[in-house]
Amino acid sequence: MKQTSETIELGIFLALAGGFMDAYSYICRGKVFANAQTGNILLFGVKLSEGKINDAIRYGMPVVAFSTGIFLAEIIRHIVEKIENNDKKILHWRQIGIVIEMLLLLSVCFISQKHNLLANNITSMACGIQVESFRKMHGNGIATTMCIGNLRSATENMYGFLKNKNNIFLRKSILYYFVIICFVIGAILGNIFINIMNEKSMIVCVLFLFISFFMMFKEERESIIDL
C-alpha cells in the first residue's frame, strides 16, 4: 500500500500542472518562469548588473513568491497536524494545499496582461506550495514542478542499471524519465491552450489539480501503474 500523495497516477496530473504553469508564465506572462527559479535568479542578476532595476524586480519577485509558497505549505501542515493531534478530522494537509493552489491559479485567469508581475507572483507561490507538498512518488524523491533533479536521478539510475544489471535501477530511471515526459506534455498543452484562451487558459491547469484533489480522498491504495 502506498500513500495516495505518492502514487504515480497523482504524480502524472501534478507534473502536467507543473509543465503547464511554467509554459503559461513564460509564454503568456512576459517570459518569466513560474517553476524554474534558477532561471529567474540568473536573469535577476543579469538585469541587476545592467542597471535595469524594473526588469530585475520582474525576475526577482517570483523567487520571493515561490519561497512564500513553500513557507505557506509548512504552515498548513503544522496547523493541520496540530488539529489532528486533538483527534479532530480534517482534510489532509496536502489536499488543503491543493485547494489553495487552485484558488490562486484561478485568480490568475482574471488578471489582465497589464499586471503580469502580480500574475507571475501568484503562479510562483502556487508552485512553491506544490513543490513543498509533494516530494515523493512511488517511494522516490521526485519533483513535479521542475526537471533538473529528475533528470539527474533518471540518468544516475540508468547508469546503475547498465553497471549492475539490476532492474530496480531501470524501473526508477523509467519513473523519473516518465515524470519529465509528463512535464513536457503539460508544457505542450499549455502552449496549445494559451493560443486559444490566452490568460484564461490557466483554468486547464486548475482542472489537473482538481482531479488530483479528488484522487487523494482515499488515503492509501495500490498504484494502478506499477513500474
GUDRENDREN-487167 format. One record per atom (N, C-alpha, C): residue number from 1; residue in one letter; atom name; x, y, z. Coordinates in steps of 0.2 Angstrom, whole numbers, plus 5000, padded with zeros to 4 digits. Each point is the difference from the previous one (the first is absolute). Example, Ala and Ser with C-alpha at 12.3 -4.5 7.8 and 13.67 -1.06 7.14 Angstrom:
// residues 2
PT num residu atome    u    v    w
PT   1      a     N 5066 4972 5039
PT   1      a    CA 4996 5006 5000
PT   1      a     C 5004 5006 5000
PT   2      s     N 4998 5005 4996
PT   2      s    CA 5004 5006 5001
PT   2      s     C 4996 5005 5003
END
This chain:
// residues 227
PT num residu atome    u    v    w
PT   1      m     N 5004 4994 5000
PT   1      m    CA 4996 5006 5000
PT   1      m     C 5004 5006 5000
PT   2      k     N 4998 5005 4996
PT   2      k    CA 5004 5006 5000
PT   2      k     C 4996 5006 5001
PT   3      q     N 5002 5005 5004
PT   3      q    CA 4997 5006 5001
PT   3      q     C 4997 5003 4993
PT   4      t     N 4994 5003 5000
PT   4      t    CA 4998 5002 4994
PT   4      t     C 5004 5006 4997
PT   5      s     N 5003 5004 5004
PT   5      s    CA 5004 5006 4998
PT   5      s     C 5006 4998 4997
PT   6      e     N 5002 4993 5000
PT   6      e    CA 5006 4998 4997
PT   6      e     C 4998 4995 4994
PT   7      t     N 4994 4999 4998
PT   7      t    CA 4999 4996 4994
PT   7      t     C 5002 5003 4994
PT   8      i     N 5001 4996 4995
PT   8      i    CA 5002 5002 4993
PT   8      i     C 4994 5004 4997
PT   9      e     N 4994 4997 5001
PT   9      e    CA 4994 5003 4997
PT   9      e     C 5000 5008 5002
PT  10      l     N 5000 5001 5006
PT  10      l    CA 5000 5007 5003
PT  10      l     C 5006 5004 4997
PT  11      g     N 5006 4997 5000
PT  11      g    CA 5006 5003 4997
PT  11      g     C 4999 5002 4993
PT  12      i     N 4996 4996 4996
PT  12      i    CA 4999 5002 4993
PT  12      i     C 4997 5007 4999
PT  13      f     N 4994 5001 5004
PT  13      f    CA 4996 5006 5000
PT  13      f     C 5004 5006 5003
PT  14      l     N 5004 4999 5005
PT  14      l    CA 5004 5005 5003
PT  14      l     C 5006 5002 4995
PT  15      a     N 5003 4995 4997
PT  15      a    CA 5005 5002 4995
PT  15      a     C 4997 5004 4994
PT  16      l     N 4994 4998 4998
PT  16      l    CA 4997 5003 4994
PT  16      l     C 4998 5008 5002
PT  17      a     N 4998 5000 5007
PT  17      a    CA 4999 5007 5002
PT  17      a     C 5006 5004 5001
PT  18      g     N 5006 4997 5002
PT  18      g    CA 5006 5003 5000
PT  18      g     C 5003 5003 4994
PT  19      g     N 4999 4996 4995
PT  19      g    CA 5002 5002 4993
PT  19      g     C 4996 5005 4997
PT  20      f     N 4994 5000 5002
PT  20      f    CA 4995 5005 4997
PT  20      f     C 5001 5006 5003
PT  21      m     N 5001 5001 5007
PT  21      m    CA 5002 5006 5003
PT  21      m     C 5006 5004 4998
PT  22      d     N 5005 4996 4998
PT  22      d    CA 5006 5003 4998
PT  22      d     C 4999 5002 4993
PT  23      a     N 4997 4997 4996
PT  23      a    CA 4998 5002 4993
PT  23      a     C 4996 5006 5000
PT  24      y     N 4995 5000 5004
PT  24      y    CA 4996 5006 5001
PT  24      y     C 5003 5006 5002
PT  25      s     N 5004 5000 5005
PT  25      s    CA 5004 5006 5003
PT  25      s     C 5005 5003 4994
PT  26      y     N 5003 4995 4997
PT  26      y    CA 5005 5002 4995
PT  26      y     C 4997 5003 4994
PT  27      i     N 4995 4996 4997
PT  27      i    CA 4997 5002 4993
PT  27      i     C 4995 5006 5001
PT  28      c     N 4996 4999 5005
PT  28      c    CA 4994 5005 5001
PT  28      c     C 5001 5006 5004
PT  29      r     N 5006 4999 5005
PT  29      r    CA 5000 5005 5005
PT  29      r     C 5007 5003 5000
PT  30      g     N 5003 5001 4994
PT  30      g    CA 5006 5004 4999
PT  30      g     C 5007 4997 5001
PT  31      k     N 5000 4993 4998
PT  31      k    CA 5006 4997 5000
PT  31      k     C 5004 4999 5007
PT  32      v     N 4995 4999 5005
PT  32      v    CA 5003 4999 5007
PT  32      v     C 4998 4993 5002
PT  33      f     N 5005 4996 5003
PT  33      f    CA 4998 4993 5002
PT  33      f     C 4996 5000 5007
PT  34      a     N 4995 4995 5000
PT  34      a    CA 4997 4999 5006
PT  34      a     C 5003 4995 5005
PT  35      n     N 5003 4995 4997
PT  35      n    CA 5003 4995 5003
PT  35      n     C 5008 5000 5000
PT  36      a     N 5003 5002 4995
PT  36      a    CA 5007 5000 4999
PT  36      a     C 5003 5006 5003
PT  37      q     N 5001 5000 5007
PT  37      q    CA 5002 5006 5003
PT  37      q     C 5008 5001 4999
PT  38      t     N 5003 4995 4998
PT  38      t    CA 5007 5001 4998
PT  38      t     C 5001 5005 4995
PT  39      g     N 4995 4999 4995
PT  39      g    CA 5000 5004 4994
PT  39      g     C 4999 5007 5002
PT  40      n     N 4995 5001 5005
PT  40      n    CA 4998 5007 5002
PT  40      n     C 5005 5003 5004
PT  41      i     N 5004 4996 5004
PT  41      i    CA 5005 5003 5004
PT  41      i     C 5006 5002 4995
PT  42      l     N 5001 4996 4995
PT  42      l    CA 5006 5002 4995
PT  42      l     C 4998 5006 4997
PT  43      l     N 4994 5001 4997
PT  43      l    CA 4998 5006 4997
PT  43      l     C 4999 5006 5005
PT  44      f     N 4998 4999 5006
PT  44      f    CA 5000 5005 5005
PT  44      f     C 5007 5003 5000
PT  45      g     N 5005 4996 5001
PT  45      g    CA 5007 5002 5000
PT  45      g     C 5003 5004 4994
PT  46      v     N 4998 4997 4994
PT  46      v    CA 5002 5003 4994
PT  46      v     C 4997 5007 4999
PT  47      k     N 4993 5001 5002
PT  47      k    CA 4997 5006 4999
PT  47      k     C 5002 5005 5005
PT  48      l     N 5002 4998 5006
PT  48      l    CA 5003 5004 5005
PT  48      l     C 5007 5003 4998
PT  49      s     N 5004 4995 4997
PT  49      s    CA 5006 5003 4998
PT  49      s     C 5000 5005 4994
PT  50      e     N 4994 4999 4996
PT  50      e    CA 4999 5005 4995
PT  50      e     C 4997 5007 5002
PT  51      g     N 4998 5000 5006
PT  51      g    CA 4997 5006 5003
PT  51      g     C 4992 5000 4998
PT  52      k     N 4997 4995 4998
PT  52      k    CA 4993 5000 4998
PT  52      k     C 4996 4997 5006
PT  53      i     N 4999 5005 5005
PT  53      i    CA 4997 4998 5006
PT  53      i     C 4993 4997 5000
PT  54      n     N 4996 5003 4995
PT  54      n    CA 4993 4998 4999
PT  54      n     C 5000 4993 4998
PT  55      d     N 5005 4998 4995
PT  55      d    CA 5000 4993 4998
PT  55      d     C 5003 4995 5005
PT  56      a     N 5004 5003 5004
PT  56      a    CA 5003 4996 5006
PT  56      a     C 4994 4998 5004
PT  57      i     N 4996 5005 5002
PT  57      i    CA 4995 4999 5004
PT  57      i     C 4995 4995 4997
PT  58      r     N 4999 5000 4994
PT  58      r    CA 4995 4996 4996
PT  58      r     C 5002 4992 5001
PT  59      y     N 5007 4999 5000
PT  59      y    CA 5003 4993 5001
PT  59      y     C 5001 4998 5007
PT  60      g     N 5001 5005 5004
PT  60      g    CA 5001 4999 5007
PT  60      g     C 4994 4999 5005
PT  61      m     N 4995 5003 4998
PT  61      m    CA 4994 4999 5004
PT  61      m     C 4997 4993 5000
PT  62      p     N 5000 4997 4994
PT  62      p    CA 4997 4993 5000
PT  62      p     C 5004 4995 5005
PT  63      v     N 5007 5002 5001
PT  63      v    CA 5004 4995 5004
PT  63      v     C 4997 5001 5007
PT  64      v     N 4999 5006 5002
PT  64      v    CA 4997 5002 5007
PT  64      v     C 4993 4996 5001
PT  65      a     N 4996 5001 4994
PT  65      a    CA 4994 4997 5001
PT  65      a     C 5000 4992 5000
PT  66      f     N 5005 4997 4997
PT  66      f    CA 5001 4993 5000
PT  66      f     C 5001 4998 5007
PT  67      s     N 5005 5004 5003
PT  67      s    CA 5002 4998 5007
PT  67      s     C 4994 5001 5005
PT  68      t     N 4996 5005 4998
PT  68      t    CA 4994 5001 5005
PT  68      t     C 4996 4994 4999
PT  69      g     N 4999 4997 4994
PT  69      g    CA 4996 4994 4999
PT  69      g     C 5002 4994 5004
PT  70      i     N 5007 5000 5000
PT  70      i    CA 5003 4994 5004
PT  70      i     C 4998 5001 5008
PT  71      f     N 5001 5006 5002
PT  71      f    CA 4999 5002 5007
PT  71      f     C 4993 4999 5002
PT  72      l     N 4995 5002 4995
PT  72      l    CA 4993 4999 5001
PT  72      l     C 4998 4993 5001
PT  73      a     N 5003 4996 4996
PT  73      a    CA 4999 4992 5000
PT  73      a     C 5002 4997 5007
PT  74      e     N 5005 5003 5003
PT  74      e    CA 5002 4997 5006
PT  74      e     C 4996 5003 5006
PT  75      i     N 4997 5006 4999
PT  75      i    CA 4995 5002 5005
PT  75      i     C 4994 4996 5000
PT  76      i     N 4998 4999 4994
PT  76      i    CA 4994 4995 4999
PT  76      i     C 5001 4994 5003
PT  77      r     N 5005 4997 4999
PT  77      r    CA 5002 4993 5003
PT  77      r     C 5000 5000 5007
PT  78      h     N 5003 5005 5003
PT  78      h    CA 5001 5001 5007
PT  78      h     C 4993 5001 5004
PT  79      i     N 4995 5004 4997
PT  79      i    CA 4994 5001 5002
PT  79      i     C 4996 4994 5000
PT  80      v     N 5000 4997 4994
PT  80      v    CA 4996 4994 4999
PT  80      v     C 5002 4994 5005
PT  81      e     N 5006 4999 5001
PT  81      e    CA 5003 4995 5004
PT  81      e     C 4998 5001 5007
PT  82      k     N 5000 5007 5002
PT  82      k    CA 4998 5002 5007
PT  82      k     C 4993 4998 5001
PT  83      i     N 4996 5001 4995
PT  83      i    CA 4992 4999 5001
PT  83      i     C 4999 4992 5001
PT  84      e     N 5004 4997 4995
PT  84      e    CA 4999 4992 5000
PT  84      e     C 5003 4997 5007
PT  85      n     N 5005 5003 5003
PT  85      n    CA 5002 4998 5007
PT  85      n     C 4995 5001 5005
PT  86      n     N 4995 5004 4999
PT  86      n    CA 4994 5001 5004
PT  86      n     C 4994 4995 4999
PT  87      d     N 5002 4995 4995
PT  87      d    CA 4995 4995 4998
PT  87      d     C 4994 5004 4997
PT  88      k     N 5001 5005 4996
PT  88      k    CA 4995 5003 4995
PT  88      k     C 5002 4998 4993
PT  89      k     N 4994 4998 4996
PT  89      k    CA 5001 4998 4993
PT  89      k     C 5000 5007 4996
PT  90      i     N 5005 4999 4995
PT  90      i    CA 5000 5006 4996
PT  90      i     C 5003 4997 4993
PT  91      l     N 5000 5004 4995
PT  91      l    CA 5003 4998 4994
PT  91      l     C 5008 4999 5001
PT  92      h     N 5003 4996 4996
PT  92      h    CA 5007 4999 5000
PT  92      h     C 5003 5007 4998
PT  93      w     N 5006 5001 5003
PT  93      w    CA 5003 5007 4999
PT  93      w     C 5002 5001 4993
PT  94      r     N 5001 4995 4997
PT  94      r    CA 5002 5000 4993
PT  94      r     C 4994 5002 4995
PT  95      q     N 4994 4998 5002
PT  95      q    CA 4994 5001 4997
PT  95      q     C 4998 5008 5001
PT  96      i     N 5001 5002 5006
PT  96      i    CA 4999 5007 5001
PT  96      i     C 5005 5004 4996
PT  97      g     N 5006 4998 4999
PT  97      g    CA 5005 5004 4996
PT  97      g     C 4998 5000 4993
PT  98      i     N 4997 4994 4997
PT  98      i    CA 4998 5000 4994
PT  98      i     C 4994 5005 4999
PT  99      v     N 4995 5000 5005
PT  99      v    CA 4995 5005 4999
PT  99      v     C 5002 5007 5000
PT 100      i     N 5005 5002 5004
PT 100      i    CA 5003 5007 5000
PT 100      i     C 5003 5001 4993
PT 101      e     N 5004 4995 4998
PT 101      e    CA 5003 5001 4993
PT 101      e     C 4995 5001 4995
PT 102      m     N 4995 4996 5000
PT 102      m    CA 4995 5001 4995
PT 102      m     C 4997 5007 5000
PT 103      l     N 4998 5002 5006
PT 103      l    CA 4997 5007 5001
PT 103      l     C 5005 5006 4997
PT 104      l     N 5006 4999 5002
PT 104      l    CA 5005 5005 4997
PT 104      l     C 5001 5000 4993
PT 105      l     N 5000 4994 4997
PT 105      l    CA 5001 4999 4993
PT 105      l     C 4993 5003 4996
PT 106      l     N 4995 4998 5003
PT 106      l    CA 4993 5003 4997
PT 106      l     C 5000 5007 5000
PT 107      s     N 5003 5003 5005
PT 107      s    CA 5000 5008 5001
PT 107      s     C 5004 5003 4994
PT 108      v     N 5005 4996 4998
PT 108      v    CA 5005 5002 4995
PT 108      v     C 4996 5001 4993
PT 109      c     N 4995 4996 4999
PT 109      c    CA 4996 5000 4994
PT 109      c     C 4997 5007 4999
PT 110      f     N 4999 5004 5005
PT 110      f    CA 4996 5006 5000
PT 110      f     C 5005 5006 5001
PT 111      i     N 5006 4999 4999
PT 111      i    CA 5005 5005 5001
PT 111      i     C 5002 5002 4993
PT 112      s     N 4999 5006 4998
PT 112      s    CA 5002 5003 4993
PT 112      s     C 5007 4999 4999
PT 113      q     N 5002 5001 4993
PT 113      q    CA 5007 5000 4998
PT 113      q     C 5004 5006 5003
PT 114      k     N 4996 5005 5002
PT 114      k    CA 5004 5006 5003
PT 114      k     C 5003 4999 5006
PT 115      h     N 4998 4994 5004
PT 115      h    CA 5002 4999 5006
PT 115      h     C 5003 4993 5000
PT 116      n     N 5005 4999 4996
PT 116      n    CA 5003 4993 4999
PT 116      n     C 5005 4999 5006
PT 117      l     N 5002 5005 5003
PT 117      l    CA 5005 4999 5006
PT 117      l     C 4995 4997 5006
PT 118      l     N 4994 5002 5001
PT 118      l    CA 4996 4997 5005
PT 118      l     C 4998 4993 4998
PT 119      a     N 4998 4999 4994
PT 119      a    CA 4998 4993 4998
PT 119      a     C 5006 4995 5001
PT 120      n     N 5006 5002 4998
PT 120      n    CA 5006 4996 5001
PT 120      n     C 5002 4998 5007
PT 121      n     N 4999 5006 5004
PT 121      n    CA 5001 4998 5007
PT 121      n     C 4995 4995 5003
PT 122      i     N 4994 5001 4998
PT 122      i    CA 4995 4995 5003
PT 122      i     C 5001 4993 4997
PT 123      t     N 5002 5000 4994
PT 123      t    CA 5001 4993 4997
PT 123      t     C 5006 4997 5003
PT 124      s     N 5005 5004 5001
PT 124      s    CA 5006 4997 5004
PT 124      s     C 4999 4998 5007
PT 125      m     N 4996 5004 5003
PT 125      m    CA 4998 4998 5007
PT 125      m     C 4996 4993 5000
PT 126      a     N 4996 4999 4995
PT 126      a    CA 4996 4994 4999
PT 126      a     C 5005 4994 4999
PT 127      c     N 5005 5002 4996
PT 127      c    CA 5005 4995 4999
PT 127      c     C 5004 4998 5006
PT 128      g     N 5002 5005 5004
PT 128      g    CA 5003 4999 5006
PT 128      g     C 4996 4995 5005
PT 129      i     N 4994 5001 5000
PT 129      i    CA 4995 4996 5004
PT 129      i     C 5001 4992 4998
PT 130      q     N 5000 5000 4993
PT 130      q    CA 5000 4993 4997
PT 130      q     C 5006 4996 5001
PT 131      v     N 5006 5004 4999
PT 131      v    CA 5006 4997 5001
PT 131      v     C 5002 4998 5007
PT 132      e     N 4997 5003 5005
PT 132      e    CA 5001 4999 5007
PT 132      e     C 4996 4994 5002
PT 133      s     N 4994 5000 4997
PT 133      s    CA 4995 4995 5002
PT 133      s     C 5001 4993 4997
PT 134      f     N 5002 5000 4994
PT 134      f    CA 5001 4993 4997
PT 134      f     C 5007 4999 4998
PT 135      r     N 5004 4996 5004
PT 135      r    CA 5007 4999 4999
PT 135      r     C 5002 4993 4998
PT 136      k     N 4995 4995 5001
PT 136      k    CA 5001 4993 4998
PT 136      k     C 4995 4998 4995
PT 137      m     N 5002 4995 4996
PT 137      m    CA 4996 4996 4996
PT 137      m     C 5002 4993 5000
PT 138      h     N 4996 4995 5002
PT 138      h    CA 5002 4993 5000
PT 138      h     C 5006 4999 5004
PT 139      g     N 5000 5004 5006
PT 139      g    CA 5006 4999 5005
PT 139      g     C 5006 5003 4998
PT 140      n     N 5000 5004 4994
PT 140      n    CA 5006 5003 4998
PT 140      n     C 4999 5008 5000
PT 141      g     N 5006 5003 5002
PT 141      g    CA 5000 5008 5000
PT 141      g     C 4999 5002 4993
PT 142      i     N 4994 5003 4998
PT 142      i    CA 4999 5003 4994
PT 142      i     C 4997 5007 5000
PT 143      a     N 5002 5004 4996
PT 143      a    CA 4996 5007 4999
PT 143      a     C 4996 5000 4994
PT 144      t     N 4994 5003 5001
PT 144      t    CA 4995 5000 4995
PT 144      t     C 5000 5007 4997
PT 145      t     N 5004 5005 5002
PT 145      t    CA 5000 5007 4997
PT 145      t     C 5006 5002 4997
PT 146      m     N 5005 4995 5000
PT 146      m    CA 5006 5002 4997
PT 146      m     C 5004 4993 4998
PT 147      c     N 5005 5001 4995
PT 147      c    CA 5002 4994 4997
PT 147      c     C 5008 4998 5002
PT 148      i     N 5004 5005 5002
PT 148      i    CA 5007 4999 5000
PT 148      i     C 5002 4994 5005
PT 149      g     N 4996 5000 5006
PT 149      g    CA 5001 4995 5005
PT 149      g     C 4998 4993 4997
PT 150      n     N 4994 5000 4997
PT 150      n    CA 4998 4994 4997
PT 150      n     C 5004 4997 4994
PT 151      l     N 5003 5005 4997
PT 151      l    CA 5005 4997 4994
PT 151      l     C 5006 4997 5003
PT 152      r     N 5003 5003 5005
PT 152      r    CA 5006 4998 5004
PT 152      r     C 4998 4993 5002
PT 153      s     N 4995 4999 5004
PT 153      s    CA 4998 4994 5003
PT 153      s     C 4999 4994 4995
PT 154      a     N 4996 5002 4994
PT 154      a    CA 4999 4996 4995
PT 154      a     C 5006 4997 4997
PT 155      t     N 5005 5004 4998
PT 155      t    CA 5006 4999 4997
PT 155      t     C 5005 4996 5005
PT 156      e     N 5000 5001 5006
PT 156      e    CA 5003 4997 5005
PT 156      e     C 4998 4993 5001
PT 157      n     N 4993 4999 5000
PT 157      n    CA 4998 4993 5001
PT 157      n     C 5001 4996 4993
PT 158      m     N 5000 5003 4994
PT 158      m    CA 5001 4997 4994
PT 158      m     C 5007 4997 5000
PT 159      y     N 5005 5004 5003
PT 159      y    CA 5007 4998 5000
PT 159      y     C 5000 4994 5005
PT 160      g     N 4996 5000 5006
PT 160      g    CA 5000 4995 5004
PT 160      g     C 4998 4993 4997
PT 161      f     N 4995 5001 4996
PT 161      f    CA 4997 4994 4997
PT 161      f     C 5005 4997 4995
PT 162      l     N 5003 5004 4996
PT 162      l    CA 5005 4998 4995
PT 162      l     C 5006 4997 5003
PT 163      k     N 5002 5002 5006
PT 163      k    CA 5006 4998 5004
PT 163      k     C 4998 4993 5003
PT 164      n     N 4995 5000 5004
PT 164      n    CA 4998 4995 5004
PT 164      n     C 4995 4995 4998
PT 165      k     N 4997 5002 4994
PT 165      k    CA 4995 4995 4997
PT 165      k     C 4994 4999 5005
PT 166      n     N 4998 5005 5004
PT 166      n    CA 4995 4999 5005
PT 166      n     C 4994 5004 4998
PT 167      n     N 4994 4996 4999
PT 167      n    CA 4994 5003 4997
PT 167      n     C 4997 5006 5005
PT 168      i     N 5002 5000 5006
PT 168      i    CA 4998 5005 5004
PT 168      i     C 5002 5007 4998
PT 169      f     N 5006 5000 4998
PT 169      f    CA 5003 5006 4997
PT 169      f     C 4996 5002 4994
PT 170      l     N 4999 4995 4996
PT 170      l    CA 4996 5002 4993
PT 170      l     C 4993 5003 5002
PT 171      r     N 4997 4997 5004
PT 171      r    CA 4993 5002 5002
PT 171      r     C 5000 5007 5003
PT 172      k     N 5005 5001 5004
PT 172      k    CA 5000 5007 5003
PT 172      k     C 5002 5005 4994
PT 173      s     N 5005 4998 4996
PT 173      s    CA 5001 5005 4994
PT 173      s     C 4994 5001 4996
PT 174      i     N 4997 4995 4998
PT 174      i    CA 4994 5001 4996
PT 174      i     C 4995 5005 5003
PT 175      l     N 4999 4999 5007
PT 175      l    CA 4995 5004 5004
PT 175      l     C 5002 5007 4999
PT 176      y     N 5007 5002 5001
PT 176      y    CA 5002 5007 5000
PT 176      y     C 4999 5003 4993
PT 177      y     N 5002 4996 4995
PT 177      y    CA 4999 5002 4993
PT 177      y     C 4993 5001 4998
PT 178      f     N 4995 4996 5003
PT 178      f    CA 4993 5000 4999
PT 178      f     C 4997 5006 5002
PT 179      v     N 5003 5002 5006
PT 179      v    CA 4997 5007 5003
PT 179      v     C 5002 5006 4996
PT 180      i     N 5007 4999 4997
PT 180      i    CA 5002 5006 4996
PT 180      i     C 4996 5000 4994
PT 181      i     N 4998 4994 4997
PT 181      i    CA 4996 5000 4994
PT 181      i     C 4993 5003 5002
PT 182      c     N 4997 4999 5005
PT 182      c    CA 4994 5003 5002
PT 182      c     C 5000 5007 5001
PT 183      f     N 5006 5003 5003
PT 183      f    CA 5001 5007 5000
PT 183      f     C 5000 5003 4994
PT 184      v     N 5004 4997 4995
PT 184      v    CA 5000 5002 4993
PT 184      v     C 4993 5001 4997
PT 185      i     N 4996 4994 5001
PT 185      i    CA 4993 5000 4997
PT 185      i     C 4996 5006 5003
PT 186      g     N 5001 5001 5007
PT 186      g    CA 4997 5006 5003
PT 186      g     C 5002 5007 4996
PT 187      a     N 5006 5000 4999
PT 187      a    CA 5002 5006 4996
PT 187      a     C 4997 5001 4993
PT 188      i     N 5000 4994 4997
PT 188      i    CA 4997 5000 4993
PT 188      i     C 4993 5002 5000
PT 189      l     N 4996 4997 5005
PT 189      l    CA 4993 5002 5001
PT 189      l     C 4999 5007 5002
PT 190      g     N 5005 5003 5004
PT 190      g    CA 5000 5007 5002
PT 190      g     C 5000 5004 4994
PT 191      n     N 5005 4999 4995
PT 191      n    CA 5001 5004 4994
PT 191      n     C 4994 5000 4996
PT 192      i     N 4997 4994 4999
PT 192      i    CA 4994 4999 4996
PT 192      i     C 4994 5004 5003
PT 193      f     N 4998 4999 5006
PT 193      f    CA 4995 5004 5003
PT 193      f     C 5001 5007 5001
PT 194      i     N 5006 5002 5001
PT 194      i    CA 5002 5008 5000
PT 194      i     C 4998 5003 4993
PT 195      n     N 5001 4996 4995
PT 195      n    CA 4999 5003 4993
PT 195      n     C 4992 5001 4999
PT 196      i     N 4996 4996 5004
PT 196      i    CA 4993 5000 4999
PT 196      i     C 4997 5004 5005
PT 197      m     N 5002 5000 5007
PT 197      m    CA 4996 5003 5005
PT 197      m     C 5004 5006 5003
PT 198      n     N 5006 5001 4998
PT 198      n    CA 5005 5005 5003
PT 198      n     C 5000 4999 5008
PT 199      e     N 4999 5006 5004
PT 199      e    CA 5002 4999 5007
PT 199      e     C 4995 4996 5003
PT 200      k     N 4994 4999 4997
PT 200      k    CA 4995 4995 5003
PT 200      k     C 5002 4993 5000
PT 201      s     N 5005 4998 4996
PT 201      s    CA 5002 4993 4999
PT 201      s     C 5002 4997 5007
PT 202      m     N 5002 5004 5005
PT 202      m    CA 5002 4997 5006
PT 202      m     C 4994 4996 5003
PT 203      i     N 4994 5000 4998
PT 203      i    CA 4995 4996 5002
PT 203      i     C 5001 4993 4999
PT 204      v     N 5004 4998 4995
PT 204      v    CA 5001 4993 4998
PT 204      v     C 5005 4998 5005
PT 205      c     N 5005 5004 5003
PT 205      c    CA 5004 4997 5005
PT 205      c     C 4996 4999 5006
PT 206      v     N 4996 5005 5002
PT 206      v    CA 4995 4999 5006
PT 206      v     C 4996 4993 4999
PT 207      l     N 4998 4998 4994
PT 207      l    CA 4997 4994 4999
PT 207      l     C 5004 4994 5002
PT 208      f     N 5007 5000 4998
PT 208      f    CA 5005 4995 5002
PT 208      f     C 5000 4999 5008
PT 209      l     N 5000 5006 5003
PT 209      l    CA 5001 5000 5007
PT 209      l     C 4993 4998 5003
PT 210      f     N 4995 5001 4997
PT 210      f    CA 4993 4998 5003
PT 210      f     C 5000 4993 5000
PT 211      i     N 5002 4997 4994
PT 211      i    CA 5000 4992 5000
PT 211      i     C 5005 4997 5005
PT 212      s     N 5006 5004 5001
PT 212      s    CA 5004 4997 5005
PT 212      s     C 4997 5001 5007
PT 213      f     N 4996 5005 5002
PT 213      f    CA 4997 5001 5006
PT 213      f     C 4996 4994 5002
PT 214      f     N 4996 4998 4995
PT 214      f    CA 4995 4994 5001
PT 214      f     C 5003 4994 5000
PT 215      m     N 5006 4999 4997
PT 215      m    CA 5004 4994 5000
PT 215      m     C 5002 4998 5007
PT 216      m     N 5001 5005 5004
PT 216      m    CA 5003 5000 5007
PT 216      m     C 4995 4998 5005
PT 217      f     N 4994 4999 4999
PT 217      f    CA 4995 4999 5005
PT 217      f     C 5001 4993 5003
PT 218      k     N 5003 4995 4996
PT 218      k    CA 5001 4994 5003
PT 218      k     C 5007 5000 5002
PT 219      e     N 5002 5000 5006
PT 219      e    CA 5006 5001 5003
PT 219      e     C 5005 4995 4998
PT 220      e     N 4999 4994 5000
PT 220      e    CA 5004 4995 4998
PT 220      e     C 4997 4995 4995
PT 221      r     N 5004 4998 4995
PT 221      r    CA 4998 4995 4995
PT 221      r     C 5006 4998 4995
PT 222      e     N 4999 4995 4997
PT 222      e    CA 5005 4998 4995
PT 222      e     C 5000 5004 4994
PT 223      s     N 5006 5001 4997
PT 223      s    CA 5000 5004 4994
PT 223      s     C 4998 4996 4994
PT 224      i     N 4996 5003 4996
PT 224      i    CA 4997 4996 4994
PT 224      i     C 5006 4999 4995
PT 225      i     N 5005 5005 5000
PT 225      i    CA 5006 4999 4996
PT 225      i     C 5005 4998 5004
PT 226      d     N 5003 4995 4999
PT 226      d    CA 5006 4997 5004
PT 226      d     C 5006 4999 4996
PT 227      l     N 5005 5005 5001
PT 227      l    CA 5006 4999 4996
PT 227      l     C 5005 4996 5004
END
